[in-house]
Amino acid sequence: MKSPTVVPLAEPGWSSVQSVVNENDFWDVIEKLKRYDAEGILVLPIEKMIA
């Protein structure tokens, strides 16, 4: 929750990024990712989170 997880992929120059985003910021974040040419955006609901 404090910072994203960034994992390099087998394809050089590619990374996977995992992050938790506040629901109120969701669409803004998605649009910013698209402007930076992000691909394969997977959205999963969080049923419960313990901070």
Secondary structure, 3 states (H helix, E strand, C coil): CCCCEEEECCCCCCEEEECCCCHHHHHHHHHHHHHCCCCCCCCCCCCCCCC
